[in-house]
Amino acid sequence: MLLVTGATGFVGRNLVAGLCQAGHQVRCLVRKDSRTDVLGSLTVQLAMGDIGDSQSLAQALEGIDTVIHLVGIIKETKGATFDSIHAEGTRNVTASSLSAGVKRLLYLSALGTRPNARSRYHQTKWQAEEAVRNSGLRHLILRPSIVCGQGDKFVNLFAEMIRRMPILALPASRARLQPIFVNDLVFCILKALADDSVWNQALEVAGPDRLTLQEIVLAIMEQLGKRRPVVRIPIPAMRLVAQFLERFHPDPPLTRDQLLSLTEDNTCDISKMRTAFAFEPSPFRNAIASYLKRH
């Protein structure tokens, strides 16, 4: 049986659906305030708990062979920091998994994760990776670029802005991103579960297209059949905007840590991914066409 943490998130619910369709028995670790209805009619076990609570983890891990650890945040709140969720939370998951006799742990990290990364997001993801690598468990670390698909909070955010706003303001960043379709990420995980040869390493997973933020937004406009003028705002000015939003917005759409990530390319060589999982990832325009409705 598999345990999935973060099962009610965007990647999680797509993965759980894929696991169930492939015939896996799945248990989901969910918090009391989680919206479990997003899992629909999927036949899964629910284990109430939290990655910060070792006792609930121990109960959730009973009889588990493989853990798929997806929990992560892209911005901090008062109750959830990068340190507490990525670093400390993953250390809790690895320690509890080892105690429970779990055989394998798959961790979803992020492209750009490395020692001495610029952003706190990537720094704490590296600490989480180190906990996984040093756990003594058979492990696989996947580092996806931005994940897009039905229900994502990246492409759909820009799509909503395009629908509602007459002009779009974007950070004046030349950094390139390499989005991966969520169905392709799920495919990689399913292949990994069936192939022991890909374990005990970190693999970068991404789509075939390297796009600037403006190119991504223009592709979304094209798919929606709408055109909007784009104003490019210098990063220093956007940093002031992000600082204001962090202070006064209950759920800021942009943070200074996220801006740091836009000052460097977030791309990789996907030849190892192609070899390991024997597939060709979807081009970005094909991926968004599968879920964005043209008006």
N, C-alpha and C positions, 0 to 999 in steps of 0.2 A: 504494500500500500504506500501511496505517496502523500506527503504533507506539503501543502502549498501555503506559504505566507503571502500576504498581500493579494489574496485571491479575489477580492471585490474591487480592486483597482482596474484601470484600463487594460494593462497587459494581463493581469491576473484572470479576469473573467474570460478573455479570449483564450488564454492558455487552458483554463479549466474546461472550457467547452471542447477544445481540441483533445485534451487528455481523456475526457469521457467518451468522445467519439472514437478514440483509438482503443478503448476497452480497458483503460487503467482504472483502478480503484483509487478514489481521491478523497482526502480529508483536508478541509480548509480551516486554517487558524483565523478566526475572526474576532474582532473586538465587539463588545456589547452594543456599541453605537454604530456598527457597520450596517450598511444597506445590503443585506443578504438577498434581497429580492432581485438584485442585478444578476444573480446567478440563474434566475428563471427556474425552469423545471429540471435542471440538471440533477442527476442522482449523485449527490455527494454527501459526505459526513461533515458536520459542522462542529468544530471544537472552539468553545469560547475561551479567549485568552489574549495575551499580548506578548510581543517579543521582549518586553521589559519585565515580564513576570515569569521567573524561572519555574514556579510551581505549575502555572497553567501550561507552560511549554512542556514540562515533563509529562503531564497528562495527555497533551495533544500528540506527543511523540510515541506513545505506547503502540507497539506493533508496526512502526513505520520503518520502511527499508530505505527510502530516498526522500530527501527534503529538497524542495525547490523554493529558495528564499528570494522573494521579489520585493519585499518591503523597502521603500525608499521615498524620499520627499525631494521636491525641486526647489522649495523655499521653506524657510524656517517660520515657526509660529511660537508663541509663548510656551506651549506645551510640548513642542516637538522641534528639537534642534538637529542639525546635521550630526553632531557628535552623539546625541542620545539615540537617534534612529539608525544611522549608518554604522557608526563605530561600535558603540556599546551594545546596541540591539543585535548586531551580527555576532559579536563576541558571546552574547547570551545564547543565540541560536546554535552556534558551533559547539559550545561547552555542553549544552543540554543534549544536543544530538549525539555527541560522543558518549555521554553518560547513558543514553537510552539505547546504545548499540546500533545506531543508524549506520548504514554502509556507505551511502553516497550523499553529497550535498552539492547542488547546483546553485550558484549565486549569480544574480543579475546585477552586474556593475554598470559602468557607463564608459563610452568611448571618451578618451581624454584623461582617464584615471591614471595617475602616475605619481611617483614621489615628487614633492616640491611643486605640485600643480598650483596654478594661480588661484583658482576658486576654492572656497571652503567645501563646496559640493564635491569636487573631485578629490580634494585632500582626504575627506572623511570616507569617501568610497575606497580610496587606497588603503586606509586603515582597516576597513571591512575586508578587503581582499586579503590583507596580511593575516587577519584572524582566520580566514578560510584556509589559506595556504599552510599556515602553521598549526592547524587543528589536528592533524593526523588522520583526517577523513579523506577518503577518495573524493575528489572534488573536480568541478568544472566551473570556471568563471567565464561568463559571456559579457562582452562590453559592447552593447548596442549604441549606435548613434541615436538621434531623435527617432522615436517610434511613432508612426502615423497609422491611422486606421479608424474605423467606425467608433466614435466616442472619444477620440483623442482630444487633448486639450492644447494642441499646437496648431495643426491645420484648421481644425474647427473654430478655434479662437480667431484666426485671421479671416476665415470665411464669414464669420458673424460680423466682424469689423467691416469687411467689404460690402456686405449686404446693408449695413446700417449707416455707414459714414460716407460723406461725399469726398473726403480726402483722407489718405492714410499717412501717418507719421511713423517712420522707421528709423532705428539707429543706423548711422552712416558707417556700417561695418562691411569690410570686404572679405571677412572670414567666410570660409566655405563649410557647409554642413552636408551630411551624407545620410539622409533619412532612410529608414528601413520600414517596410510594410509589416504591420503586426502579424499578419498571416505567415510571413517569411520567418519572423522570429520564433513563432510557435512551431513552425516546421523544424527549425534548427534544434529546438529543445526536444521535440519528439524523436528526432533522429539520434540525438545524444543519448537519450534514455535506452535506446536499442543498440548502441554501439560503444562498448567499453574502451575502444581504442582512442576515442577523442578526449578521455578524461585526464585529470591531473595536469591541466594547463589553463592558460587564459587565452581566449579567442576573441578577436574583434569582429563584430558582425554589423554590416551596413548595407545600404542599397548601392546600385551602380552609379548613381548621379551625384556629382559634387556641385552644390548650388549655393550661391549667396542667399542671404535672407530676402533680398529684393527679388531674385529669380524665383524663389519659392512662392512669394506672394503673387508675382505675375502669373505663375503657373496656376495658382488657385483662382485668380481672376479669370483666366482663360477657361478653366473648367466650369466656372459659374456663369460664364457669358457676360461678365460685367467688367468695366474699366473704371479705375479710380486714379486720380493723380497721386503720386507718391512724393512726400517731402522727406528728405534724408536729414536727420538731426545729428549733429556731431556727438560723439560718445561722451565728452565731458558734460555737455548740456543734458544728455539723457541720464547721466549719473545723478545730476541734481534732481531731475524729475523722479528717478527711482528712489532717491533718499526721501523726498517728500511723500511719495506713495507708501514707503515703508513706515513712515511715522503716522500718517493719517488715514490710510486705507485699511479696512479690516482684512482684506485679502488682496494684497497688491499684485497687479498683473505683471509687474516688472520689478526686479530687485537689483541691487548693485552687484551681488554675486553672480546673477545671471548675465549681467552686462560684461563681467570679466571673461565669461566663456565666449562672448562674441568678439573678443579682441584677438582670437587665435582660431586657426582652422580646426574643425572637428571632423577629420577625415582619416581614412586608413586604407591599406592595401587589403582587398577582400579575397585575394587568391587563396589564402589558407582556409577561409570560410568555405569557398567554393569546393576546395578539395575535401575538407573534413565532412561536409554535409551533402556533397554531390548535387548541387542545384544552382540555378541562376536566379538571383533576387530580382524582384519586380522594379522596373523603372518608376520614378516618383510619380510621373503623370499617369501611368497606368494604375498605380496604387490609389491615388486620390479619386480617380474616375470611378472607382468601385463603390465609393460611399458619398461623394459630394454630388448633390443633385443640381443639374444645370437649369437655370431659370430663363 
